[in-house]
């Protein structure tokens, strides 16, 4: 009895890359990817439920550190307006934590589905942008966490001493998470600037010429999303965004220099300007003179084509 090694056929990733998959196979591939991603999120959701309590306490620290926010027994002065509010809040926090923990799984499944349709340089750019997006979002989230304590201190002070303020735990967690989400998304703006440059839509010089508009937009956005009217939290976010913008423009300059942009033959010429024609003139020698009085050679006669032995009413 002979034993042999079975030759492995091409994987679905390889078949999708060379375009040999049919539409039904693509749909089946999408189904498998979604199933694996959902399974990873479900497992992460289980760990998220286990970590929901510590995460809720971590998000409560900006309020619990304020004077007058704790009860005599040391617990934070939170209330819930419904009997199931805290249970639903733990489920929501568990889902968020599960999405973060399972991010390597569902991001890989998403990437494995769309990567075969990308070119090699597009994949390289996707790797770089993904590697930069995560730390930028984390930096924005950390900044929002520290800005939240200042914002809560101001918002609670303007209510006055004659009003007893007690925060609802569900609305408070929503306030903190929305602030973290807005700050994290705002820190992704430099990636959009780099994308415009890498795909050739805007050059580094054009991006630098927009710096006044960009700075104004950053300060206006910071004034809207920052919960306090004091200039400290707003300035912290706006200055960070400005620094990231100019850093992205610097990377765009390096990219233009590497690709040789701006050195084209018509780079320094306006659209309505006539381009100079720089070429060396070569002298043309005069041809031989033709004597018109001499005999002119007649062209050779062309033989008539042979008649075709076929009638006009032939069918074949």
C-alpha positions, 0 to 999 in steps of 0.5 A: 500500500503506497502512501503519498503526500496530498498536494495542497490546493490554492487557498481562498486568499490565493484564489481571490488574489488571482481572480479565479473565485466566482461570485458565489464563492466570494459570498461564501468567503464573506460568510466565513469571514463574518462568522469568524469575526463574530466568534472572536467578538463573542469571546471578547464579549465574555471577557468584557463582561468580566472586566466591566466592573473595573472599567466602569470604576476607571471611567468613574475616576474623573468624577470620583476624584472631585471634592464632594462627589463621594458618600461617607462610606467612600463610594461615588455618589451615583444613582440609577433611574431604572432597575435594569440600568446598571445591568444594561450599562455593564452589557454595553461596557462589556461589548465595547471592551470585547470589541477592543480585545477582539480587534486583532481577530475581526480586523484580520478577517476584514483585511483578509477579505479586502486585501486580495483586491488591492495592489502591493503598494496599497497593502503597504499603505494600509499597513502603515495607516493601521499601525498609526491609527491605533496609537493616535486614537489611544493618545486622543482617548488619554487626553480626553480622560484628563480633560473630562475631570476639568470639565466636570469640575467646572460644570458642577461648580456653576450649578451653585451650592443651593443645588444638590447634584447627583449624577446618573451612572448611565448618562455619566458613562455615556458622557465620558465615552462620547468625549473619548470617542470624539477626541480619538477620532479627532486625532485621526485627522493627520491620517486623512492629510497623509492620505490626500498626499500619498494618493496624489490629490494634494501636494505638501506645498498646497497642504502647507498653504491651508495651515490658517484654515486648518488652525481655525478649524482645529480651534473651532472644533475644540471649542465645540467638543470640549465641555468647559469654556475655559481656554485650557482644555480647548487649547490642549486639544487644538494645539495637539491637532495643530502639532499633528497637522504640521507633522503630517505636512512634514511627512508629506514633504518627504514623500514629495521629495522621494517621488520627485514631485515639483521637479516636472518639466512644467511644474513652474509654469502657470496654466496660461503661460506659454512653455519655452521650447528648448531644443538645438537647431540642426542645419538642413542641407539643400537637396539636389536640383531637378532639371525640368527640361529633361525627360520625365520617367513615366510611371510603370503601367499597372496591370488590370486585375483578372476578371472574376468568373462569378455572376451577381446573382450567385448565392454561394 
